[in-house]
Amino acid sequence: MGLFTSHIAVDLGTVNVLVHDQGRGVVLQEPSVVAIREDGNKTVIVEVGRAAREMYGRTPEEIEVMRPLRDGVIADYFVTEAMLRYFIEKVAGRFSLRKPIVMISVPYGVTSVERRAVREAGLAAGAREVHLIPEPLAAAIGAGLPVGTPTGNMVVDMGGGSTEAAVVAMNGVVCAESVRVGGVHLDEAIISYVRKKFNLVIGEPTAEEIKIKIGSAVDLPDRLEMQVQGRDQVAGLPRTITINSSEVAEAISEPLAAIVNVVRAVLAKTPPELSSDIIDRGMALTGGGALLREIDTLLTQETGVPAYVADNPLACTAIGAGKALAELPILQRSLNL
């Protein structure tokens, strides 16, 4: 490894981008949000990351605040490339002597076209080499699972745009399933529920705040409540309502059922020898979705396999991708993406 070459791992998510720098750990965590405006035939980047997210729903009409990734894959190539360049330069330094070597995580179920788009965006953003790693494998490595052994390890990576369940052994993914349901879809379900039940229109940031503050996968014995401000759908005026954790659990039950089904689908096609390992060891939950209250309880109840939340679930994929980059010769066989 070159003396002056940065080795950077990027967890390129629908909601957050995390960057891991070898030797320094996770050095950056920012929302994957970009504010743009059209200048004639040209798209101009106004703000990236946290500053762009603060502008959400508060900009004049000539400025659009957008997520360039949808369901874990690139929806807008130009804006994704600009965002990647911004984050890579922020970590590696704008005037570094050598271009960095970059490892980027991609959803397991992506097509070859989507993989090529990520690789090309990374190279265009200033990387010397771009390696790709499936998110479930990176998440399993980051969660500290012994992926290099013949033992079966199960990981459920719940991201902002998609959820992936996989069984990992011998440095590779044995079987996996993914569904394009994640944290963003939970927010949308809350928006829809509040509009139907209370006739109140709320935005994505408010829905996310409800999910974080009082959201739960199952009914809590001690009900949590919070006040929510929005616009009355009938009168068109601002109004405040009180919503509780039971109502939020009801609101997000449908997307959570889709996540449970993905976990069941993987368990159903796991080889019997590895199934016994998984029952003994349980399944590790990673990604931002793992922070939802009682999600481990729900998955344990629905599948009969013990589920537990990994340490620092939000950073698991970025940490795992960084470790994979350090052990590239060992993992190269699995990373023939």
Buried (B, 14 or more C-beta within 10 A) or exposed (E): EEEEBBBBBBBBBBBBBBBBBBEEEBBBBBBBBBBBBEEEEEBEBBBBBEEBBBBBEEBEEEBBBBBBBBBBBBBBBBBBBBBBBBBBBBBBEEEBEEBBBBBBBBBBBBEEEBBEBBBBBBBBBBBBBBBBBBBBBBBBBBBBBEBBEEBBBBBBBBBBBBBBBBBBBEBBBBBBBBBBBBBBBBBBBBBEBBBEEBBBBBBBBBBBBBBEBBBBBBEBEEEBEBEBEBBBBEEEEEBEBEBBBBBBBBBBBBBBEBBBBBBBBBBEEBEEEBBEBBBEBBBBBBBBBBBBBBBBEBBBEBBEBBBBBBEBBBBBBBBBBBBBBBEBEEBEEBBEB
